[in-house]
Amino acid sequence: MSVPPDMAGQPPQGAAAGEPLIVQRHEGWVHVRFNRPEALNALDVATARAFLGVVESLANDDGVRAVLLSGAGRAFMAGGDLAQLRAAPVETAHALIGPLHQALRRLTSMRAPVVAALHGAVAGAGLSLALAADVAIAAAGTRFNLAYTRIGTSCDLGATWSLPRMVGLRRALQIALLSEDFDADRAEAWGLVARVVPAERLVEEAQALTRRLAQGPTRAYGHIKRLMRTSSGQPLDRQLDDEQSAFADCAAGEDFAEGLDAFFDKRAPRFVGR
């Protein structure tokens, strides 16, 4: 199994040893990397709390216009930390899932699009987290498994909400109940990832996609995310009203004016995210 170059070795220069997350800020976008490579980035309580803190910070920062999630080492994420769960099952479940669910609420409701760059193993909570992203791309050779039933538990991190909406109820049940491995090509065919790229190009492709989104109309992105994520629970009549309100809000913003000017000037728009 090949590993993207900058995910195979040591953390980036300046990252503290043992730090569960590496946060790298760029112009308009932020790269959040899970950093427990020795445990295939399995989520422990410390990582869950750190992730919530990072997501809260990003959600409150209007300068963040896109977010990239990835994992250091040989995998994106192999699920939850089973050693912690084994030592204190119920207590750890609450301590782990509570902050992660808070983080996902903020991550999915923030205006900035979220990209997941997937490689190696994407299992359990790792797959659930990948499903929560707005866009995901995978390295060739990536292996997926929802995996929860392998340890006798049900899903968390929104998998039972996301998966049926992406692949349909029958296929979602198949994936969840059977806990069988599937590869990146199957994930692409099922619509779980946008595209599959050679492992050596994953970092480059993921960063380019995140930069592209960071230069887009963030105000519009936020409305599109909200409208699509809430649409299945609403009647068409209510959805139409919400679409009209969202369009009007975008029309009052700077990006809409810039988009129209760029169209008539026959040039690329220069969005500012407002």
Helices and strands as residue ranges (DSSP letters): H 5-8, E 21-25, E 29-34, G 37-39, H 45-59, E 66-71, H 82-87, H 89-109, E 114-118, E 121-123, H 125-132, E 135-139, E 143-145, G 148-151, H 159-167, H 169-178, E 182-183, H 184-189, E 195-197, G 199-201, H 202-214, H 218-230, G 231-233, H 236-251, H 254-265
